[in-house]
C-alpha cells in the first residue's frame, strides 16, 4: 500500500514538472509582428498608424509618433482632447 502511495506522489510530481516546463516555453515565444509594424511596450502598432505618448498633465500636450516601416518617427505634438490613441493601449 505504501508503494502505491509513493508511485502516486512520483507521478503527480512528474506531471507538475512537465506542466511548468510547457507553460514556460509558451510564455517565451512572442507573436510575430505584421510586416512593417512597430513594437511599443510589447504591443504592435501597425505600419502607417499614429499614436500619442508622454502626455503632460500640467500642459495637456502629448507627443505623437508615426510607425513608418518598423521605425517610430516623432511628429507634431497634440493637445490632449485631439490626440490619437495612446501607444500600446
PyMOL CGO cylinders between C-alpha atoms (Angstrom):
from pymol import cmd
from pymol.cgo import CYLINDER

trace = [
    CYLINDER, 0.00, 0.00, 0.00, 2.87, 2.37, 0.69, 0.3, 1, 1, 1, 1, 1, 1,
    CYLINDER, 2.87, 2.37, 0.69, 4.40, 1.56, -2.69, 0.3, 1, 1, 1, 1, 1, 1,
    CYLINDER, 4.40, 1.56, -2.69, 1.20, 2.71, -4.43, 0.3, 1, 1, 1, 1, 1, 1,
    CYLINDER, 1.20, 2.71, -4.43, 1.24, 6.00, -2.48, 0.3, 1, 1, 1, 1, 1, 1,
    CYLINDER, 1.24, 6.00, -2.48, 4.90, 6.59, -3.36, 0.3, 1, 1, 1, 1, 1, 1,
    CYLINDER, 4.90, 6.59, -3.36, 4.15, 5.90, -7.03, 0.3, 1, 1, 1, 1, 1, 1,
    CYLINDER, 4.15, 5.90, -7.03, 1.17, 8.28, -6.98, 0.3, 1, 1, 1, 1, 1, 1,
    CYLINDER, 1.17, 8.28, -6.98, 3.30, 11.06, -5.49, 0.3, 1, 1, 1, 1, 1, 1,
    CYLINDER, 3.30, 11.06, -5.49, 6.04, 10.46, -8.09, 0.3, 1, 1, 1, 1, 1, 1,
    CYLINDER, 6.04, 10.46, -8.09, 3.56, 10.55, -10.97, 0.3, 1, 1, 1, 1, 1, 1,
    CYLINDER, 3.56, 10.55, -10.97, 1.97, 13.72, -9.62, 0.3, 1, 1, 1, 1, 1, 1,
    CYLINDER, 1.97, 13.72, -9.62, 5.37, 15.40, -9.24, 0.3, 1, 1, 1, 1, 1, 1,
    CYLINDER, 5.37, 15.40, -9.24, 6.32, 14.45, -12.80, 0.3, 1, 1, 1, 1, 1, 1,
    CYLINDER, 6.32, 14.45, -12.80, 3.04, 15.84, -14.15, 0.3, 1, 1, 1, 1, 1, 1,
    CYLINDER, 3.04, 15.84, -14.15, 3.53, 19.15, -12.32, 0.3, 1, 1, 1, 1, 1, 1,
    CYLINDER, 3.53, 19.15, -12.32, 7.10, 19.44, -13.59, 0.3, 1, 1, 1, 1, 1, 1,
    CYLINDER, 7.10, 19.44, -13.59, 6.03, 18.76, -17.18, 0.3, 1, 1, 1, 1, 1, 1,
    CYLINDER, 6.03, 18.76, -17.18, 3.25, 21.34, -16.97, 0.3, 1, 1, 1, 1, 1, 1,
    CYLINDER, 3.25, 21.34, -16.97, 5.59, 24.03, -15.62, 0.3, 1, 1, 1, 1, 1, 1,
    CYLINDER, 5.59, 24.03, -15.62, 8.11, 23.47, -18.43, 0.3, 1, 1, 1, 1, 1, 1,
    CYLINDER, 8.11, 23.47, -18.43, 5.44, 23.64, -21.14, 0.3, 1, 1, 1, 1, 1, 1,
    CYLINDER, 5.44, 23.64, -21.14, 3.95, 26.88, -19.76, 0.3, 1, 1, 1, 1, 1, 1,
    CYLINDER, 3.95, 26.88, -19.76, 7.41, 28.47, -19.55, 0.3, 1, 1, 1, 1, 1, 1,
    CYLINDER, 7.41, 28.47, -19.55, 8.03, 27.65, -23.22, 0.3, 1, 1, 1, 1, 1, 1,
    CYLINDER, 8.03, 27.65, -23.22, 4.71, 29.18, -24.23, 0.3, 1, 1, 1, 1, 1, 1,
    CYLINDER, 4.71, 29.18, -24.23, 5.44, 32.43, -22.37, 0.3, 1, 1, 1, 1, 1, 1,
    CYLINDER, 5.44, 32.43, -22.37, 8.85, 32.82, -24.00, 0.3, 1, 1, 1, 1, 1, 1,
    CYLINDER, 8.85, 32.82, -24.00, 7.53, 32.89, -27.58, 0.3, 1, 1, 1, 1, 1, 1,
    CYLINDER, 7.53, 32.89, -27.58, 6.15, 36.20, -28.79, 0.3, 1, 1, 1, 1, 1, 1,
    CYLINDER, 6.15, 36.20, -28.79, 3.70, 36.52, -31.64, 0.3, 1, 1, 1, 1, 1, 1,
    CYLINDER, 3.70, 36.52, -31.64, 5.32, 37.80, -34.84, 0.3, 1, 1, 1, 1, 1, 1,
    CYLINDER, 5.32, 37.80, -34.84, 4.65, 41.40, -35.81, 0.3, 1, 1, 1, 1, 1, 1,
    CYLINDER, 4.65, 41.40, -35.81, 2.78, 42.19, -39.02, 0.3, 1, 1, 1, 1, 1, 1,
    CYLINDER, 2.78, 42.19, -39.02, 5.03, 43.42, -41.87, 0.3, 1, 1, 1, 1, 1, 1,
    CYLINDER, 5.03, 43.42, -41.87, 6.23, 46.98, -41.26, 0.3, 1, 1, 1, 1, 1, 1,
    CYLINDER, 6.23, 46.98, -41.26, 4.72, 47.18, -37.75, 0.3, 1, 1, 1, 1, 1, 1,
    CYLINDER, 4.72, 47.18, -37.75, 6.44, 48.78, -34.76, 0.3, 1, 1, 1, 1, 1, 1,
    CYLINDER, 6.44, 48.78, -34.76, 6.64, 47.36, -31.23, 0.3, 1, 1, 1, 1, 1, 1,
    CYLINDER, 6.64, 47.36, -31.23, 5.77, 49.62, -28.30, 0.3, 1, 1, 1, 1, 1, 1,
    CYLINDER, 5.77, 49.62, -28.30, 5.71, 48.14, -24.76, 0.3, 1, 1, 1, 1, 1, 1,
    CYLINDER, 5.71, 48.14, -24.76, 5.00, 44.62, -26.08, 0.3, 1, 1, 1, 1, 1, 1,
    CYLINDER, 5.00, 44.62, -26.08, 2.15, 45.89, -28.26, 0.3, 1, 1, 1, 1, 1, 1,
    CYLINDER, 2.15, 45.89, -28.26, 2.13, 46.09, -32.05, 0.3, 1, 1, 1, 1, 1, 1,
    CYLINDER, 2.13, 46.09, -32.05, 1.47, 49.43, -33.75, 0.3, 1, 1, 1, 1, 1, 1,
    CYLINDER, 1.47, 49.43, -33.75, 0.56, 48.95, -37.40, 0.3, 1, 1, 1, 1, 1, 1,
    CYLINDER, 0.56, 48.95, -37.40, 2.60, 50.49, -40.20, 0.3, 1, 1, 1, 1, 1, 1,
    CYLINDER, 2.60, 50.49, -40.20, 1.28, 53.98, -41.01, 0.3, 1, 1, 1, 1, 1, 1,
    CYLINDER, 1.28, 53.98, -41.01, -0.53, 54.39, -37.68, 0.3, 1, 1, 1, 1, 1, 1,
    CYLINDER, -0.53, 54.39, -37.68, -0.18, 57.42, -35.40, 0.3, 1, 1, 1, 1, 1, 1,
    CYLINDER, -0.18, 57.42, -35.40, -0.16, 57.14, -31.61, 0.3, 1, 1, 1, 1, 1, 1,
    CYLINDER, -0.16, 57.14, -31.61, 0.43, 59.55, -28.73, 0.3, 1, 1, 1, 1, 1, 1,
    CYLINDER, 0.43, 59.55, -28.73, 2.68, 59.22, -25.68, 0.3, 1, 1, 1, 1, 1, 1,
    CYLINDER, 2.68, 59.22, -25.68, 4.35, 61.23, -22.90, 0.3, 1, 1, 1, 1, 1, 1,
    CYLINDER, 4.35, 61.23, -22.90, 1.26, 63.30, -22.12, 0.3, 1, 1, 1, 1, 1, 1,
    CYLINDER, 1.26, 63.30, -22.12, 1.96, 66.12, -19.67, 0.3, 1, 1, 1, 1, 1, 1,
    CYLINDER, 1.96, 66.12, -19.67, -0.97, 66.56, -17.23, 0.3, 1, 1, 1, 1, 1, 1,
    CYLINDER, -0.97, 66.56, -17.23, 0.06, 70.16, -16.49, 0.3, 1, 1, 1, 1, 1, 1,
    CYLINDER, 0.06, 70.16, -16.49, 0.07, 71.44, -20.07, 0.3, 1, 1, 1, 1, 1, 1,
    CYLINDER, 0.07, 71.44, -20.07, -2.27, 68.78, -21.55, 0.3, 1, 1, 1, 1, 1, 1,
    CYLINDER, -2.27, 68.78, -21.55, 0.07, 68.30, -24.53, 0.3, 1, 1, 1, 1, 1, 1,
    CYLINDER, 0.07, 68.30, -24.53, 1.33, 64.92, -25.84, 0.3, 1, 1, 1, 1, 1, 1,
    CYLINDER, 1.33, 64.92, -25.84, 3.99, 63.77, -28.26, 0.3, 1, 1, 1, 1, 1, 1,
    CYLINDER, 3.99, 63.77, -28.26, 2.85, 61.88, -31.33, 0.3, 1, 1, 1, 1, 1, 1,
    CYLINDER, 2.85, 61.88, -31.33, 4.61, 59.16, -33.26, 0.3, 1, 1, 1, 1, 1, 1,
    CYLINDER, 4.61, 59.16, -33.26, 4.12, 57.61, -36.66, 0.3, 1, 1, 1, 1, 1, 1,
    CYLINDER, 4.12, 57.61, -36.66, 5.06, 54.00, -37.31, 0.3, 1, 1, 1, 1, 1, 1,
    CYLINDER, 5.06, 54.00, -37.31, 6.92, 54.01, -40.63, 0.3, 1, 1, 1, 1, 1, 1,
    CYLINDER, 6.92, 54.01, -40.63, 8.19, 50.61, -41.79, 0.3, 1, 1, 1, 1, 1, 1,
    CYLINDER, 8.19, 50.61, -41.79, 9.12, 49.36, -38.32, 0.3, 1, 1, 1, 1, 1, 1,
    CYLINDER, 9.12, 49.36, -38.32, 10.52, 52.65, -37.01, 0.3, 1, 1, 1, 1, 1, 1,
    CYLINDER, 10.52, 52.65, -37.01, 8.80, 55.31, -34.92, 0.3, 1, 1, 1, 1, 1, 1,
    CYLINDER, 8.80, 55.31, -34.92, 9.06, 58.86, -36.28, 0.3, 1, 1, 1, 1, 1, 1,
    CYLINDER, 9.06, 58.86, -36.28, 8.22, 61.79, -33.99, 0.3, 1, 1, 1, 1, 1, 1,
    CYLINDER, 8.22, 61.79, -33.99, 5.66, 64.18, -35.50, 0.3, 1, 1, 1, 1, 1, 1,
    CYLINDER, 5.66, 64.18, -35.50, 3.89, 67.34, -34.28, 0.3, 1, 1, 1, 1, 1, 1,
    CYLINDER, 3.89, 67.34, -34.28, 2.60, 67.40, -30.69, 0.3, 1, 1, 1, 1, 1, 1,
    CYLINDER, 2.60, 67.40, -30.69, -1.12, 67.42, -29.98, 0.3, 1, 1, 1, 1, 1, 1,
    CYLINDER, -1.12, 67.42, -29.98, -3.49, 68.79, -27.35, 0.3, 1, 1, 1, 1, 1, 1,
    CYLINDER, -3.49, 68.79, -27.35, -4.97, 66.01, -25.17, 0.3, 1, 1, 1, 1, 1, 1,
    CYLINDER, -4.97, 66.01, -25.17, -8.55, 66.30, -26.42, 0.3, 1, 1, 1, 1, 1, 1,
    CYLINDER, -8.55, 66.30, -26.42, -7.48, 66.00, -30.06, 0.3, 1, 1, 1, 1, 1, 1,
    CYLINDER, -7.48, 66.00, -30.06, -4.73, 63.35, -29.81, 0.3, 1, 1, 1, 1, 1, 1,
    CYLINDER, -4.73, 63.35, -29.81, -4.58, 59.97, -31.45, 0.3, 1, 1, 1, 1, 1, 1,
    CYLINDER, -4.58, 59.97, -31.45, -4.97, 56.90, -29.18, 0.3, 1, 1, 1, 1, 1, 1,
    CYLINDER, -4.97, 56.90, -29.18, -2.10, 56.24, -26.78, 0.3, 1, 1, 1, 1, 1, 1,
    CYLINDER, -2.10, 56.24, -26.78, 0.69, 53.96, -27.96, 0.3, 1, 1, 1, 1, 1, 1,
    CYLINDER, 0.69, 53.96, -27.96, 0.30, 50.43, -26.61, 0.3, 1, 1, 1, 1, 1, 1,
    CYLINDER, 0.30, 50.43, -26.61, -3.11, 50.95, -25.10, 0.3, 1, 1, 1, 1, 1, 1,
]
cmd.load_cgo(trace, "trace")
